[in-house]
Amino acid sequence: MSEDPVENSEPFIFDNNWGHWGNLPPHDRKLTTTNADGELVVPLTEEQKFTFDTNGWLMIPGLLVEDELEEMREFCYRLVNDLESLPYAMRTPIAGPLERLVDHPVVVGFCNEFLAYPALANEDHYGFRFETSFLLHRSKGMGRFSPHNGNGLWRLPGNSHIYRAIPGKGYSGLTRAVWELNPVQEEDGGTLFVNGSHKAAYKLPESIKDRSSSLWNTYSCPAGSVIFFSEATTHSAQEWQNSEIDRIPIFNQYNSIGSRFHWWEPPMELLETMPLKRRSLFRHAYSERANTGMETKNLFERPIG
């Protein structure tokens, strides 16, 4: 007997009026369908949704071609070795050729599923925020084992390191998209994860402090792959082991449209060069009228209600 296709796409929202809850009306379910470069957003498959929800992380291999990768790696090495040669506004891994990773079609597809608030999304504004970015350059011997985070079901909402779920829908809170610009083999020293720890109800065992514990999982991937993980998932860096090739990952971070954990603001000079849709990722963290532009009226200017 065949089963009906699984479909987990309808947003489920608790409103702030009278405790109403349920599915959003159809006119408020329209998530952004193209990125700032006009490319169609790539939705997650049902298997990818299940894998991320179950494990707290997901690897999607080989999304960038070699011409793109070569240009991006060159820019990364300028950031590492010759930062002063770049204008101040370009001294960031969201500038130059790396800018297009910020709203890559696969990233938007992921964030539409696990982060976006549909009622504040449209074809001009994304329904989620960009939180931070850094480049993690590693040659052999660099990096150290430092486990952290976990137990995302039980964090207070303002902490942002949260994970929430109802049947058929997951919400990831503070979330990383890691772009590996060089290939990574499983024993090289990529990021480590404890599967399912984003939902763990129990305290992490002491064995987690041992890098050789069977609880730790990692990945191998070709250059140009992206690894998504919830910041609520227990994870760790580790020492890079490959003497023939550096690790060059870009760690981009996203959050819900009304939440902010880090103080990280790129210069307005850089934002003003971006397409308006991409700029919408850098709005201030609030929800009211957040899909109407970079700035709305400061309520301080309306002292009389």
C-alpha positions as CSV (number, residue, x, y, z in Angstrom):
1,M,0.0,0.0,0.0
2,S,1.5,3.3,-1.1
3,E,1.7,6.3,1.3
4,D,0.7,9.8,0.5
5,P,3.7,12.1,-0.2
6,V,5.0,13.8,2.9
7,E,4.6,17.6,2.9
8,N,5.9,19.7,5.7
9,S,5.7,23.2,4.3
10,E,2.9,25.0,6.0
11,P,4.0,27.5,8.7
12,F,2.5,27.0,12.1
13,I,2.4,30.2,14.2
14,F,1.3,31.4,17.7
15,D,0.0,34.9,17.2
16,N,0.4,37.7,19.8
17,N,-3.3,38.4,19.8
18,W,-5.5,36.5,22.2
19,G,-3.3,33.4,22.0
20,H,-4.5,32.5,18.6
21,W,-2.5,29.7,16.9
22,G,-2.5,27.6,13.8
23,N,-1.6,27.9,10.2
24,L,-1.1,31.3,8.7
25,P,-3.6,32.5,6.1
26,P,-2.6,31.9,2.5
27,H,-1.6,35.5,1.8
28,D,1.0,35.3,4.7
29,R,2.7,32.1,3.6
30,K,4.6,33.5,0.7
31,L,8.3,33.0,1.4
32,T,11.0,34.6,-0.8
33,T,11.4,32.6,-4.0
34,T,14.5,34.3,-5.6
35,N,17.7,35.7,-4.1
36,A,19.2,39.1,-4.7
37,D,20.8,37.9,-7.9
38,G,17.5,36.7,-9.3
39,E,18.3,33.0,-8.9
40,L,15.5,30.7,-7.9
41,V,15.7,29.6,-4.2
42,V,16.4,25.9,-3.8
43,P,14.1,24.3,-1.2
44,L,15.3,21.5,1.0
45,T,14.3,18.0,0.2
46,E,12.2,16.0,2.7
47,E,15.3,13.9,3.4
48,Q,17.4,17.0,4.1
49,K,14.8,18.4,6.4
50,F,14.6,15.1,8.3
51,T,18.4,14.8,8.5
52,F,18.9,18.3,9.9
53,D,16.0,18.0,12.4
54,T,17.3,14.6,13.6
55,N,21.0,15.3,13.8
56,G,21.2,19.1,14.2
57,W,23.4,19.5,11.2
58,L,23.4,18.9,7.5
59,M,26.0,18.8,4.7
60,I,25.2,19.6,1.1
61,P,28.2,18.9,-1.2
62,G,29.7,20.6,-4.1
63,L,27.6,23.7,-4.7
64,L,30.3,26.0,-6.1
65,V,32.4,25.5,-9.3
66,E,36.2,25.8,-9.4
67,D,36.2,29.3,-11.0
68,E,34.1,30.6,-8.1
69,L,36.2,28.8,-5.6
70,E,39.5,30.1,-7.0
71,E,38.3,33.7,-6.8
72,M,37.0,33.2,-3.2
73,R,40.1,31.5,-1.9
74,E,42.3,34.3,-3.4
75,F,40.1,36.9,-1.5
76,C,40.4,34.8,1.7
77,Y,44.2,34.8,1.5
78,R,44.1,38.6,1.1
79,L,42.1,38.8,4.3
80,V,44.6,36.5,6.1
81,N,47.9,37.8,4.7
82,D,47.3,41.3,3.4
83,L,44.3,42.8,5.2
84,E,45.7,46.4,5.0
85,S,45.6,46.3,1.2
86,L,41.8,46.2,1.3
87,P,39.5,49.1,1.9
88,Y,38.1,49.0,5.5
89,A,34.6,48.1,4.2
90,M,36.0,45.1,2.4
91,R,37.8,43.6,5.3
92,T,35.1,41.0,5.9
93,P,34.2,37.5,4.6
94,I,30.9,38.9,3.3
95,A,32.6,41.3,0.8
96,G,34.0,40.8,-2.7
97,P,33.3,37.4,-4.2
98,L,32.2,36.0,-0.9
99,E,29.2,38.3,-0.8
100,R,27.1,36.0,-3.0
101,L,27.4,33.3,-0.4
102,V,25.3,35.4,2.0
103,D,22.1,34.6,0.2
104,H,23.1,31.7,-2.0
105,P,19.9,30.0,-3.3
106,V,20.5,26.9,-1.1
107,V,21.1,29.0,2.0
108,V,17.8,30.9,1.4
109,G,16.0,27.6,0.9
110,F,17.4,26.3,4.2
111,C,16.6,29.5,6.1
112,N,13.1,29.7,4.6
113,E,12.5,26.2,6.1
114,F,14.1,26.5,9.6
115,L,14.3,30.3,10.3
116,A,12.0,32.5,8.3
117,Y,8.9,34.2,9.6
118,P,6.6,34.0,6.5
119,A,4.4,36.9,7.5
120,L,7.4,39.2,7.3
121,A,8.9,37.7,4.1
122,N,8.1,38.8,0.5
123,E,9.9,39.1,-2.8
124,D,11.8,42.3,-1.6
125,H,12.7,41.2,1.9
126,Y,13.9,38.0,3.4
127,G,12.1,36.6,6.4
128,F,15.3,36.1,8.5
129,R,18.4,38.0,9.5
130,F,22.1,37.7,8.9
131,E,23.9,37.6,12.3
132,T,27.7,37.3,11.9
133,S,30.5,36.1,9.7
134,F,34.1,35.1,10.1
135,L,36.8,33.3,8.1
136,L,38.5,30.3,10.0
137,H,41.8,29.8,8.2
138,R,43.7,26.7,9.3
139,S,47.1,25.2,8.4
140,K,48.4,22.0,9.8
141,G,48.5,22.1,13.6
142,M,46.2,25.1,14.0
143,G,42.9,24.8,15.9
144,R,42.0,23.1,19.1
145,F,39.3,20.8,20.5
146,S,36.7,22.9,22.5
147,P,33.2,21.4,22.8
148,H,30.3,23.7,23.5
149,N,26.5,24.2,23.3
150,G,23.7,21.7,23.3
151,N,20.3,21.2,24.9
152,G,18.5,23.7,22.6
153,L,15.0,22.7,23.6
154,W,15.5,24.0,27.1
155,R,17.2,27.4,26.5
156,L,15.3,30.6,27.2
157,P,14.2,32.3,24.0
158,G,16.5,35.4,24.4
159,N,19.5,33.1,24.4
160,S,19.0,32.4,20.6
161,H,20.8,29.0,20.9
162,I,17.5,27.2,20.7
163,Y,15.7,24.5,18.8
164,R,11.9,24.2,18.7
165,A,9.7,21.6,16.9
166,I,6.2,20.4,16.5
167,P,5.2,17.5,14.2
168,G,6.2,18.4,10.7
169,K,8.0,21.7,11.5
170,G,11.3,22.7,13.0
171,Y,12.8,26.0,14.1
172,S,16.6,26.3,14.5
173,G,17.2,29.7,16.1
174,L,20.8,30.8,15.8
175,T,22.2,28.8,12.8
176,R,25.5,28.5,11.0
177,A,26.2,28.0,7.3
178,V,29.8,26.9,6.9
179,W,31.2,27.1,3.4
180,E,34.3,24.8,2.9
181,L,36.3,26.4,0.1
182,N,38.8,23.5,0.1
183,P,38.1,19.8,0.2
184,V,37.9,18.2,3.7
185,Q,38.5,14.5,4.4
186,E,37.0,12.9,7.5
187,E,40.3,12.7,9.4
188,D,41.5,16.2,8.3
189,G,39.9,18.1,11.2
190,G,36.6,19.5,10.1
191,T,33.9,20.7,12.6
192,L,32.7,18.0,15.0
193,F,29.1,17.4,16.0
194,V,27.2,15.4,18.6
195,N,24.1,14.1,16.7
196,G,20.8,15.0,18.3
197,S,22.3,17.1,21.1
198,H,20.2,20.2,19.9
199,K,17.2,18.3,21.4
200,A,19.0,16.6,24.3
201,A,17.0,16.4,27.6
202,Y,20.0,15.1,29.6
203,K,23.2,16.8,30.6
204,L,26.1,16.0,28.2
205,P,28.2,13.1,29.6
206,E,31.8,13.6,30.7
207,S,32.9,11.4,27.8
208,I,32.1,14.3,25.5
209,K,35.4,15.9,26.6
210,D,37.3,13.1,24.9
211,R,37.9,13.7,21.2
212,S,37.9,10.0,20.6
213,S,34.4,9.5,22.0
214,S,32.1,7.7,19.6
215,L,29.5,10.4,20.2
216,W,31.4,12.8,18.0
217,N,30.6,12.9,14.2
218,T,32.1,14.8,11.4
219,Y,32.1,14.8,7.6
220,S,34.2,14.7,4.4
221,C,33.2,16.9,1.5
222,P,34.4,18.4,-1.8
223,A,35.4,22.0,-2.1
224,G,32.3,24.3,-2.4
225,S,30.2,22.4,0.1
226,V,28.0,23.9,2.8
227,I,27.4,22.5,6.3
228,F,24.4,23.9,8.2
229,F,24.2,23.4,11.9
230,S,22.1,24.7,14.7
231,E,24.1,26.6,17.3
232,A,22.1,24.5,19.8
233,T,23.9,21.4,18.6
234,T,27.0,20.5,20.6
235,H,30.0,21.1,18.3
236,S,33.7,21.7,18.4
237,A,36.6,22.7,16.3
238,Q,39.7,20.4,16.2
239,E,43.3,20.6,15.1
240,W,43.8,20.6,11.4
241,Q,45.8,17.6,10.3
242,N,46.4,18.0,6.6
243,S,49.9,19.4,5.7
244,E,49.1,19.6,2.0
245,I,46.1,21.8,2.0
246,D,44.7,24.5,4.3
247,R,41.2,24.5,5.7
248,I,39.4,27.7,4.5
249,P,35.8,27.7,5.8
250,I,33.5,30.8,5.9
251,F,31.3,30.7,9.0
252,N,28.1,32.7,8.2
253,Q,25.5,32.9,10.9
254,Y,21.7,33.6,10.7
255,N,18.9,34.3,13.1
256,S,15.2,35.0,13.2
257,I,14.1,38.4,12.1
258,G,13.3,39.5,15.7
259,S,16.3,38.1,17.5
260,R,19.9,39.1,18.0
261,F,22.6,37.5,20.0
262,H,25.9,39.1,18.8
263,W,26.9,42.8,18.3
264,W,28.2,42.6,14.8
265,E,27.5,45.3,12.2
266,P,29.2,45.6,8.9
267,P,29.9,49.2,7.7
268,M,27.1,51.0,6.0
269,E,29.5,51.7,3.1
270,L,29.5,48.0,2.3
271,L,25.7,47.5,2.8
272,E,25.0,50.4,0.4
273,T,26.7,48.5,-2.4
274,M,24.5,45.5,-2.0
275,P,21.2,44.9,-3.8
276,L,18.2,45.9,-1.7
277,K,17.0,42.4,-1.1
278,R,20.4,41.3,0.2
279,R,20.6,44.4,2.4
280,S,17.3,43.3,4.0
281,L,19.3,40.6,5.8
282,F,21.0,43.3,7.9
283,R,17.9,45.0,9.3
284,H,17.8,45.8,13.0
285,A,16.4,43.0,15.1
286,Y,12.7,43.6,15.6
287,S,9.5,42.2,14.1
288,E,7.1,45.1,13.8
289,R,6.9,46.2,10.2
290,A,10.3,44.6,9.6
291,N,9.5,43.9,5.9
292,T,9.1,47.5,5.0
293,G,12.8,48.5,4.6
294,M,16.1,48.9,6.4
295,E,14.6,51.5,8.8
296,T,11.2,52.2,10.2
297,K,9.9,54.9,12.5
298,N,11.6,54.9,15.9
299,L,8.8,54.6,18.4
300,F,10.8,56.8,20.8
301,E,9.6,59.6,18.5
302,R,6.0,58.9,19.4
303,P,5.8,59.5,23.1
304,I,2.0,59.9,23.2
305,G,0.1,56.8,22.2
